[in-house]
Each structure stands twice: as C-alpha cells, then as structure tokens.
Amino acid sequence: MLAYAIKSAIFLSIMYIPYMLILRKESFFHFNRILLVSIMLLSLILPLCDFHFLSIANNPIQEGMIIIGTPTAVMENGGNATMSEDINWFAIIFYIYIIGMAATFIWKMVQLAVLYGTIHRGVLWKDEQYGITIYCHAQDIAPFSWLNTIVISEDDYNNNATEILRHEMGHIEHRHSFDIILANIVQTIQWWNPLSWILASSLRDVHEYEADDAVLTSGVNIHQYQTLLIRKAVANTTYTFANSFNHSLLKKRITMMVKEKSNPWMRTKALLLIPMSAIALCAFATPNLNVLAEKVMETNEKIIRIRKTLAYLQTLRISPYEIARILAERKESEKKYVEKIRQTTKLNSGEKSKVYDVVDEKNQVLDVADEMPEFPGGIQALIQYLTNTVKYPEESESKGEQGRVICTFVVEADGKVSNTMIAKGVTPALDKEAERVVRSMPKWTPGKMNGQNVRVKYTLPITFRLQ
C-alpha cells in the first residue's frame, strides 16, 4: 500500500507541476478541468499497471546481504522467553501512513455528514426543477450545491435568485461534484503529498471559472454579477465536498471574467505533458525503482534479525572471538556453495554463460539459502511456541540442572522438520525435552534458493535456566 501511494504521488507531482507552470492561467476552463481530472485518475490507475516493456534497465537490485544468523530463544524454568528487540523504522513509517490515511478519511466523512445535515436542517421549503432539488433556508447561509441539490438562503432567493441559481446549476450541469469526490479520494491516499491538496484547490478554481462562464453566457450582466460577488465575498463555507457560490478568491474570478480568451493554439502546451508521462511510466517500469522500497524494507528486516542474533549471543556471555568464529563458519559455508554453483556452470558456444541450478538434487541439505526457513508467524511466534510447549523436567529442576541445548534439524522442502539431532547437550533429561519440542514443531515456511524450495539445515539453541 505504501509503495502504491508513493508511485501515485510521483506521477501526480510529475504531471501537475508542468500544468501549474504553463496552463493554470489560460482560459480553457473545460480543457484544464479535463487535464486535472485525468492527472488524478491516471495517478490512481497507472501504479497498478505493468509497464515492464518500458523499463529503463532490466537488472533488478541484487540483495547485498545473506542472513548469517538464526533466531535463538532462552527458555527459563518459568517458561519465559527473552530476545533482544530492535526498532523497525520502515514498519513505523508504514503505520504512520495508515494512521494518517485513516484520520483523513474519517475527517472527510465527518465533513460529508455535516454537509448533509446542513442541507436538510432549517429548511423553509424545497422545490424540484428539471431534476434539481432546491432547498431554501431561513438562516443566512452561503449558497452551495452538491450533486443534484442546491442550498440557498431565503434572502438570496428573493434578491439574487437568477444569478446564484444559474451559477449553482452550472456546477450541477458540469457534474463538478464527481470531480470533488475523486479529488478527496486522491487526498486520502496521498494525505502527506502537498501537491495533491494544491491540485484539488486548482480544480475547485476551474469549477468556479466554468460556473461563472455559464452565468455570463446565459445573458447576465457582467458588472451586475461582479457586484454580487463582491457583496457576497464576506460570506464563506467550510464544506469540503460542496461547490460554494463564493469558493474561489474573488480577484482571480473577476480577472478570469474580463480576461481575453486564450488562443486555441495555446492548448498545444499540453503536449509537454506527454514526455513527462513517459518519464513517470519508465520510472514505474524500471525494476531498480519499482522494487526499491520493498528491497530496503527487506534489508532492514535482515539487519534487525542479525542484530538480534548477535545480541542473544552476547547475553550468553560468549566471547567476541567465539561470535567471530560462528560468523566465519557461516561465511565459509556460503563460499563453498558459491564455488559449487560455479563448478556446475555450462557454457554454450556463442551464448552468455548460464548458471544451472544445483538445488534440484533432492537430498542436498544447504547451510545457507537465498531465503532462510521461517517458523510460521516469524520469530515472535517461535518464541511463543517454545513458551507454551517447553516443560522444565522435574528431575532436572530438583537436581538444579540448567544449561544450553543446541539442536540441529533440517527444514524440508515441504516445510516439515526432520533429522533432529542434539549438537551440544547438557543432561539427558534436558536434551530429551529440547528434542521433543523440536520434533513436535508445525510445518515451517521452507527455505528458497533461486525461487525453489530447498532443504536447509537449521540450528536452534534453547537455554534452560533456573530462576
């Protein structure tokens, strides 16, 4: 969701900035409105499409890390599990985005409820004309329209009905309310992007220009209409969804009324948006940019897992030299696997070298894989499983026996746990309990190498400690 919102914001920004620089002041009201609505629609749709054929480069980002540690847990006789914690900043950013989007959505729903409450509260009378419902209010309220509804005060209806109703009918005839709904959807998804809010403001200005043009086209005197606008300028409305009679800045509206119509050829400026669209599409299609957020988050998670492993080893008072030896063994296993891959490389004449996968050997057990096996639900679920399953042997507790049992097992390609062994034991009772717990584990998420499920050796230290 976060990646989609980022792509959507990038496209909207790339397209809206040129519009703001070259077309915003032109008097092509309907044309400008179509452009703004198109920019919003495309910003919502294009991030969901696949444009890999436009990719600038076809080399995906390579993972720069391989997990060099495995999750470990400490079991005490009370059944408590401890593990070093770290902060996942990318998860925090994601939750902040979701909270912001939810808050924006709730705020807009409240505004919509207030709008409907205002329409139906304090009505003197209502009338239907050509499928449009007019609500006349007793209190002094700024005229506005929403969908097929117009709200007007009794004073405005008695004195300025022709100009105001024609203006609001202009909003309804051009279906401006649907544009506003679309703008609010974009603002909810891109609540953190200031350009989404600025674009919505520009769209509302264009709406007012269109409605003003409809009034003047109907034959209303321009000076009389401008005088009405100035007189009503002191009023205001705060309804997010409504088309208000005096929504836009007065100076901008009057300027547009007296401005000479732009040369039709000026519409060709919009052609400058085409290369900007191409740039945005290429950015979406390029693997390096398309998976950047996901890769960064994955790398961050792997760093956290490594830190947890190192922190746990330190809690066991293992010397730095021992930690270095463990890491070196992992690195050596990785080198051996890479060398095995190289030895199986076959060259075809006139073609680039192809690496043939050696993990098809069903009986091969790997020490390192592209994706290491994972307990269903992750590390925290593994800790919870151990907490609920491990039972401190009464015999060991009475004798004061404690220590760390290191279990090794193989996570099969289908996720089953097999070949359970005690690599380093403490006492027969503690070793038997640790082996029982490992054997009773549910299916894991299997490890993967080059996208294929493989058998991977896994080491799980379980420490029994009396309080």
SEVEXDREN-358788 format. One line per field, with one value per residue (C-alpha): x, y, z. Coordinates in steps of 0.5 Angstrom, whole numbers, plus 2048, in hexadecimal, padded with zeros to 3 digits. Layout:
REM residues N
X [X; ...]
Y [Y; ...]
Z [Z; ...]
//
This chain:
REM residues 467
X [800; 806; 809; 803; 802; 809; 808; 802; 804; 80A; 806; 801; 807; 80B; 804; 802; 808; 808; 801; 802; 807; 804; 7FD; 7FA; 7F9; 7F6; 7EE; 7ED; 7E9; 7E6; 7EC; 7F0; 7EB; 7EC; 7F3; 7F3; 7EE; 7F2; 7F8; 7F4; 7F1; 7F8; 7FC; 7F7; 7F7; 7FE; 801; 7FD; 7FF; 805; 80A; 810; 811; 813; 818; 81E; 822; 821; 826; 822; 825; 829; 829; 82F; 82E; 82D; 82B; 830; 82D; 827; 822; 823; 81F; 820; 81C; 81B; 818; 812; 811; 813; 817; 81B; 81E; 822; 81D; 81E; 81A; 818; 817; 814; 80F; 80E; 80D; 808; 804; 804; 802; 7FC; 7FA; 7FA; 7F6; 7F1; 7F1; 7F0; 7EA; 7E7; 7E7; 7E5; 7DF; 7DD; 7DD; 7D8; 7D4; 7D4; 7D2; 7CC; 7CA; 7CA; 7C6; 7C0; 7C1; 7BD; 7B9; 7B3; 7B1; 7B4; 7B3; 7B5; 7B6; 7B9; 7BB; 7BF; 7BC; 7BD; 7BD; 7BB; 7BE; 7BB; 7C2; 7C8; 7CC; 7D1; 7CE; 7D0; 7CF; 7D0; 7CE; 7C7; 7C6; 7C6; 7C6; 7C4; 7C2; 7BB; 7BE; 7C3; 7BD; 7B9; 7BE; 7C3; 7C0; 7C1; 7C9; 7CA; 7C6; 7C9; 7D0; 7CE; 7CA; 7D1; 7D4; 7CF; 7CF; 7D6; 7D6; 7DB; 7D9; 7DC; 7E3; 7E3; 7E2; 7E8; 7EC; 7EA; 7EC; 7F3; 7F4; 7F2; 7F7; 7FC; 7FB; 802; 803; 802; 801; 7FB; 7F8; 7FA; 7F7; 7F1; 7F1; 7F2; 7ED; 7E8; 7EA; 7E9; 7E2; 7E0; 7E3; 7DF; 7D8; 7DA; 7DA; 7D4; 7D0; 7D3; 7D2; 7CA; 7CA; 7CB; 7CE; 7D6; 7D6; 7D0; 7D3; 7D9; 7D6; 7D2; 7D9; 7DC; 7D6; 7D6; 7DD; 7DD; 7D9; 7DC; 7DB; 7DF; 7DC; 7E2; 7DD; 7D8; 7D9; 7D8; 7D6; 7DC; 7E1; 7E7; 7EB; 7E7; 7EC; 7EE; 7E7; 7E6; 7EC; 7EA; 7E4; 7E7; 7ED; 7ED; 7EC; 7F3; 7F5; 7F2; 7F9; 7FC; 7F9; 7FF; 802; 7FF; 804; 809; 806; 807; 80E; 80D; 808; 80D; 812; 80E; 80C; 813; 814; 80F; 811; 818; 81A; 81F; 81A; 814; 817; 81B; 816; 815; 81C; 81E; 819; 81B; 823; 820; 81D; 823; 827; 823; 823; 82B; 82B; 826; 82B; 831; 82D; 82B; 832; 834; 82F; 832; 839; 83C; 843; 843; 848; 843; 83E; 843; 844; 83D; 83C; 843; 840; 839; 83D; 842; 83B; 839; 83F; 83F; 838; 83A; 840; 83B; 837; 83D; 83F; 839; 839; 838; 83A; 836; 83A; 838; 834; 835; 836; 830; 830; 82D; 829; 82C; 827; 823; 827; 821; 826; 82A; 82A; 82C; 82F; 82D; 828; 825; 81F; 820; 81B; 816; 811; 80A; 809; 810; 815; 810; 80B; 811; 812; 80B; 80B; 811; 80E; 808; 80B; 811; 810; 816; 818; 816; 81C; 821; 81D; 81E; 826; 827; 829; 829; 82D; 82C; 82A; 82C; 827; 828; 823; 821; 81B; 819; 817; 80F; 811; 811; 816; 81B; 821; 821; 828; 82B; 831; 833; 82F; 82F; 82C; 828; 821; 822; 825; 81F; 81A; 81D; 81D; 816; 814; 817; 814; 80D; 80E; 809; 80B; 810; 810; 815; 81C; 81D; 822; 821; 81A; 81A; 818; 81E; 820; 824; 828; 826; 829; 824; 828; 823; 825; 822; 824; 821; 81F]
Y [800; 805; 803; 804; 80B; 80D; 80C; 80F; 815; 815; 815; 81A; 81F; 81E; 820; 825; 82A; 82B; 82C; 831; 835; 835; 834; 837; 83E; 83C; 83D; 836; 834; 82E; 82C; 82D; 829; 823; 823; 824; 81E; 81A; 81B; 819; 813; 810; 811; 80C; 807; 807; 805; 7FF; 7FD; 7F9; 7FD; 7F9; 7FA; 801; 7FF; 804; 7FE; 7F6; 7F5; 7F4; 7F6; 7F1; 7EF; 7F1; 7ED; 7E6; 7E4; 7E2; 7E0; 7DC; 7DE; 7DC; 7DB; 7DB; 7D6; 7D7; 7D2; 7D7; 7D7; 7DE; 7DF; 7E5; 7E8; 7EF; 7F4; 7F9; 7FE; 7FD; 804; 802; 7FF; 805; 80A; 805; 805; 80D; 80D; 808; 80C; 813; 810; 80D; 814; 818; 813; 814; 81B; 81C; 817; 81C; 822; 81E; 81C; 824; 826; 821; 824; 82B; 829; 826; 82A; 831; 830; 835; 832; 82E; 82D; 829; 82C; 828; 822; 827; 828; 82F; 830; 837; 838; 83D; 83F; 843; 83D; 83E; 83B; 834; 82E; 826; 821; 823; 827; 82F; 832; 83A; 83F; 842; 849; 847; 843; 84A; 84E; 84B; 844; 845; 846; 841; 83B; 83C; 83B; 835; 832; 833; 82E; 829; 829; 828; 823; 826; 822; 81C; 81F; 821; 81A; 818; 81E; 81B; 814; 816; 81B; 815; 810; 816; 81A; 81B; 81E; 826; 826; 821; 827; 82C; 829; 828; 82F; 831; 82C; 830; 836; 834; 832; 839; 83B; 837; 838; 840; 83F; 83B; 841; 846; 842; 842; 849; 84C; 853; 852; 859; 857; 850; 852; 857; 851; 84D; 853; 854; 84C; 84C; 84D; 846; 83F; 838; 832; 82C; 828; 825; 82B; 82F; 836; 83C; 840; 83B; 83E; 844; 84A; 84D; 847; 846; 84D; 84D; 847; 84A; 850; 84D; 84C; 845; 841; 83F; 838; 836; 837; 830; 82D; 82F; 829; 825; 826; 821; 81B; 81B; 81C; 816; 812; 813; 811; 80B; 809; 80A; 805; 800; 800; 7FB; 7FF; 804; 7FF; 7FB; 800; 801; 7F9; 7F8; 7FD; 7FA; 7F3; 7F5; 7F9; 7F3; 7EE; 7F3; 7F3; 7EB; 7EC; 7F0; 7EC; 7E6; 7EA; 7ED; 7E6; 7E3; 7E9; 7E7; 7E0; 7E3; 7E0; 7E4; 7E8; 7E3; 7DE; 7E2; 7E4; 7DC; 7DB; 7E0; 7DE; 7D7; 7DA; 7DE; 7D7; 7D3; 7D9; 7D9; 7D1; 7D2; 7D7; 7D3; 7CD; 7D2; 7D4; 7CD; 7CB; 7D1; 7CE; 7D3; 7D2; 7D5; 7DC; 7DD; 7E0; 7DB; 7D8; 7D6; 7D0; 7CF; 7C9; 7C9; 7C4; 7BF; 7BD; 7BA; 7C0; 7C4; 7CB; 7CF; 7D6; 7D8; 7DE; 7DE; 7DA; 7D6; 7D9; 7D7; 7D8; 7DF; 7E1; 7E2; 7E4; 7DE; 7DA; 7DD; 7DC; 7D5; 7D3; 7D7; 7D2; 7CC; 7CB; 7C8; 7C8; 7C1; 7C0; 7BB; 7C1; 7C6; 7C2; 7C1; 7C8; 7C6; 7CC; 7CE; 7CF; 7C9; 7CA; 7C7; 7C6; 7C4; 7C4; 7C8; 7C4; 7C7; 7C6; 7C9; 7C3; 7C3; 7BC; 7BA; 7BD; 7BC; 7BF; 7C2; 7C4; 7C1; 7C3; 7BD; 7B7; 7BA; 7C1; 7BE; 7BA; 7BF; 7C4; 7BE; 7BD; 7C4; 7C5; 7BE; 7C1; 7C7; 7C9; 7CA; 7D0; 7D4; 7D1; 7D4; 7D6; 7D6; 7D9; 7D9; 7D2; 7CF; 7CB; 7C7; 7CC; 7CA; 7CE; 7CF; 7D1; 7D2; 7D1; 7D3; 7D0; 7D5; 7D4; 7DB]
Z [800; 802; 7FB; 7F7; 7FB; 7F9; 7F2; 7F2; 7F5; 7F0; 7EA; 7EC; 7EE; 7E7; 7E3; 7E8; 7E8; 7E1; 7E1; 7E6; 7E3; 7DB; 7DB; 7E2; 7E0; 7D9; 7D8; 7D5; 7DB; 7D9; 7D6; 7DC; 7E0; 7DC; 7DD; 7E4; 7E5; 7E0; 7E4; 7EA; 7E7; 7E4; 7EB; 7EE; 7E8; 7E5; 7EB; 7EB; 7E3; 7E1; 7DC; 7DC; 7D5; 7D6; 7DB; 7DB; 7DE; 7DF; 7E4; 7EB; 7F1; 7F4; 7FB; 7FE; 805; 807; 80D; 812; 818; 81A; 81F; 826; 82D; 834; 838; 83F; 844; 845; 83D; 83C; 835; 834; 82E; 82C; 829; 823; 820; 819; 817; 810; 814; 818; 811; 80E; 815; 815; 80E; 80F; 815; 811; 80C; 811; 814; 80D; 80B; 812; 812; 80B; 80D; 812; 80D; 809; 80F; 811; 809; 809; 810; 80D; 807; 80B; 811; 812; 80B; 80A; 803; 7FE; 7F6; 7F0; 7EA; 7E4; 7E9; 7ED; 7F4; 7F7; 7FF; 802; 809; 80D; 810; 80D; 809; 804; 7FD; 7FB; 7F7; 7F8; 7F3; 7F0; 7F6; 7F7; 7FE; 7FE; 804; 803; 803; 7FD; 7F9; 7FA; 7F8; 7F3; 7F1; 7EA; 7EA; 7F0; 7EE; 7E7; 7EA; 7EE; 7E8; 7E4; 7EA; 7E9; 7E1; 7E1; 7E7; 7EB; 7F1; 7EE; 7ED; 7F4; 7F6; 7F2; 7F5; 7FC; 7FA; 7F8; 7FE; 803; 7FF; 7FF; 805; 806; 7FF; 7FF; 7F7; 7F8; 7FC; 7F8; 7F2; 7F5; 7F6; 7EF; 7ED; 7F1; 7EE; 7E7; 7E9; 7EB; 7E5; 7E1; 7E5; 7E4; 7DD; 7DD; 7E0; 7DC; 7D6; 7D8; 7D7; 7DE; 7DE; 7E0; 7E4; 7E8; 7E9; 7EB; 7F0; 7F3; 7F4; 7F8; 7FC; 7FE; 7FF; 806; 807; 807; 807; 80A; 807; 804; 7FF; 7FD; 7F7; 7FA; 7F6; 7F9; 7FA; 7F6; 7F7; 7F5; 7F1; 7ED; 7EB; 7E9; 7E5; 7E1; 7DF; 7DC; 7D9; 7D2; 7CF; 7CE; 7C7; 7C6; 7C3; 7CB; 7CC; 7C9; 7CF; 7D2; 7CD; 7D2; 7D7; 7D2; 7D4; 7DB; 7DB; 7D7; 7DD; 7E2; 7DF; 7DE; 7E5; 7E7; 7E2; 7E4; 7E9; 7ED; 7EE; 7EE; 7F4; 7F8; 7FE; 7FE; 7FE; 803; 808; 807; 808; 80E; 811; 810; 813; 819; 819; 819; 81F; 823; 822; 824; 82A; 82C; 82B; 830; 835; 835; 837; 831; 830; 829; 827; 827; 824; 81E; 81D; 81C; 817; 814; 813; 810; 80B; 809; 808; 803; 800; 7FF; 7FC; 7F7; 7F5; 7F4; 7EF; 7EB; 7EA; 7E7; 7E2; 7DB; 7D5; 7CE; 7C8; 7C6; 7CC; 7D3; 7D9; 7DC; 7E3; 7E4; 7EB; 7EF; 7F5; 7F0; 7F4; 7F9; 7FE; 7FE; 805; 805; 80A; 807; 802; 7FF; 804; 80A; 80D; 812; 817; 815; 818; 819; 81F; 824; 822; 823; 82A; 82C; 829; 82E; 834; 833; 831; 835; 83C; 841; 843; 84A; 84B; 848; 84D; 853; 851; 850; 848; 843; 83D; 836; 831; 82A; 825; 81E; 819; 811; 80F; 809; 802; 804; 80B; 80F; 815; 814; 816; 81D; 821; 827; 825; 82C; 832; 83A; 83D; 83A; 83D; 83A; 834; 833; 835; 830; 82A; 82C; 82B; 824; 821; 823; 81F; 81A; 813; 811; 80B; 807; 805; 7FE; 7F9; 7F2; 7F4; 7F5; 7FC; 7FF; 805; 80A; 810; 816; 81D; 823; 82A; 82F; 836; 83D; 842; 84A; 84D]
//
